[in-house]
Amino acid sequence: MDQPTRFPWNHFPGVYIHAPESFVTTHHAYSAAKAGDIWAAVELVTDTISLKVLDQLWKRFDGHAPILVSPHAKNTSGVDAIPEAMAWVISDLLKWPYEDRVVQLNEVSHAKASGYERLQRQVTFHGAVVIGLNYLLVDSFVCHGGTLANFRGHILAQNGFVIGATALTGKDYSAQLAVTSKQLSELRSKHGHIEYWWRQRFGFGFECLTASEARYLSRARTAESIIAGLEAVDR
């Protein structure tokens, strides 16, 4: 398994979410957009993006000269076109540049996936960024936040800065990506004896988990059930 790159969160701000999940997923263009139709995705984003949230993004980040980046694949056939369309729309409305050279290396379907499936099937990225520039992550959906965590890690590993993230939809509780010290302490207290194993398997420690990932793992009755759940995914 290719290991992603992750870094500790260091007070990373919450994800700016634009619309309720039910509003986005019932839109007539949603299915086509998820299947890779870029123009359906543009229509979907245009109809569901929040002007209020765009204003919040402008006030929070415009002074940092952000560069928009979205997780997308080189071959877009059959691949979710919403993140790229959303970046285009935000770029057009806020006049922020969009960097499209960073691409997703592997095809990972997280739709309706379990927590263990999301953790086991990590998204990895390829492509250069410019040292010292500020990047704003744009995605279609935030659930456990692993894709955004790995996307951020790819950029930080090249000495770019990641100043925030926005998603078209997602659960409100998923907006917080940064694992808290309390969550980390609870997870290590309960399952800390497998953290070395975790580092060997995924390439990062518990401090690089998202808040939702840490919460999911903490709910496991035993550390052994975590290992079993992960190893059962690709059998």
Sequence and secondary structure as in RCSB ss.txt:
>XXXX:A:sequence
MDQPTRFPWNHFPGVYIHAPESFVTTHHAYSAAKAGDIWAAVELVTDTISLKVLDQLWKRFDGHAPILVSPHAKN
TSGVDAIPEAMAWVISDLLKWPYEDRVVQLNEVSHAKASGYERLQRQVTFHGAVVIGLNYLLVDSFVCHGGTLAN
FRGHILAQNGFVIGATALTGKDYSAQLAVTSKQLSELRSKHGHIEYWWRQRFGFGFECLTASEARYLSRARTAES
IIAGLEAVDR
>XXXX:A:secstr
         SS    EEEE HHHHHTSTTHHHHHTT HHHHHHHHHHH  HHHHHHHHHHHGGG  EEE    SS
 TTS  HHHHHHHHHHHHH   B    EE S    TT  HHHHHHS   EE    TT EEEEEEEEESS HHHHH
HHHHHHTTT EEEEEEEEEE GGGG  B  HHHHHHHHHHHGGGHHHHHHHHSS GGGSBHHHHHHHHTSS HHH
HHHHHHTTT 
